[in-house]
Amino acid sequence: LMADIHVERALKARDSGKYDLAETEFASAVSRYLQAAEIGRSDNEVYEGLAEAWVRQIEMDAGRGKPTEDGFKKASDAADRATRAEPQRVLGRLKKGYASLLTSMTLGTGQSAGERVQSCITEMQSVIEKESDNPYARDVAAGCFACSADAAQGRGENPEPLIRKAIALLE
């Protein structure tokens, strides 16, 4: 609960442009989630919360032009732990997919960005297989296909099939 409160405080500070305070609150949230994980190592909700804190940190860093790789690794690890703890739940995959999308946009169009986009697509397809009407998964997957289309166009390839996939997901 304390970790969740720190995340909410961080988001409020971030949205008010108080980035130093937001970073402090995100760090406090991460610390609290890690403490909770020591007590309840198999509690998927702790890892989901930890992944969420890192995803929101990534959002803030990406918006400010700061590096996002460390945050991605930590968000991805927490999301994977959440999925391992409760394989039937989709929140871990959703968080990993969204973190992949956010960070792929900061990587440009190189191979690592392509791998990140593919990770996003893979995670979202897994969620959509379990919950075909999940609007968040469809939105994130569409964003991943749009990024993939941009990269294809940059390589001189036809982006239309990828754009059509994105549109189909949103429809």
Salt bridges, closest charged atoms under 4 A:
ASP15 OD1 - ARG14 NE 3.10
GLU23 OE2 - ARG64 NH1 3.09
GLU23 OE2 - LYS66 NZ 2.95
GLU25 OE1 - HIS6 ND1 2.57
GLU38 OE1 - ARG41 NH2 2.78
GLU48 OE1 - ARG89 NH2 2.83
GLU52 OE2 - ARG56 NE 2.61
GLU52 OE1 - LYS95 NZ 2.76
GLU59 OE1 - ARG14 NH1 2.90
GLU59 OE2 - ARG56 NH1 2.63
GLU69 OE1 - ARG116 NH2 2.99
ASP70 OD2 - LYS74 NZ 3.12
ASP77 OD2 - ARG81 NE 3.21
ASP80 OD1 - LYS96 NZ 2.98
GLU123 OE1 - ARG93 NH1 2.95
GLU123 OE2 - LYS96 NZ 3.81
GLU157 OE1 - ARG155 NH2 3.01
GLU160 OE2 - ARG164 NH2 2.60
